[in-house]
Amino acid sequence: MNYQELDNLITFKMGLPSLYHIMLGMSSDETEDYEKELENKETDNYDLNDFLKKYDVSIERTAFTAEWRLHEISLFISIEHFEEKDAKMLYNYFVYRMNVVEKKFSFTSRTDDTIKDLNISIHTDLYNVIITKETNEENGSERIVILFTSEDEEKLDKLRCLAIIANNETSFADDIWGYMERNNQ
């Protein structure tokens, strides 16, 4: 895994994580088609499709508020494609891209550099990223879970507004700033 491969999947529009086109605060309807494209590994980005297949990556919209606003996105990577160097690279990637308030990093690896235990937590003002290793109880398979979450309703509303601005043309943001300037006079 490398930084370019991660950039195909995770971008930080206006400092907010976007998995392909899925962002915290967006509605169920706005993100449903994107989740299907990611699930089928058939997006409009061939490099992203290759990354999803190569590392057996899946993305799920895991939790919605009562108003059907996305407040949790999970990214899963098969443990067989993940080593100690990948854990360090992932941690550095997020810390570099985010406006970090607090961060924690701990892991234990085996002699062959495979991950035995992993706990990464990165906190920002609007959302958190939690990275852990989990075992599927049904089949015993292990995978890395990257969870983007925001539990606070007020922060989720801010994320919603920022997602709308970030996912529209730059002229949309210019129009908003112009409107604000006209009304502040």
Secondary structure, 3 states (H helix, E strand, C coil): CCHHHHHHHEEEECCEEEECCEECCCEHHHHHHHHHHHHHCCCCCHHHHHHHHHCCCEEEEEEECCCCEEEEEEEEEEHHHCEHHHHHHHHHHHHHHCCCCEEEEEEEECCCCEEEEEEEEEECCCCEEEEEEEECCCCCCEEEEEEEECCCHHHHHHHHHHHHHHCCCHHHHHHHHHHHHHHCC
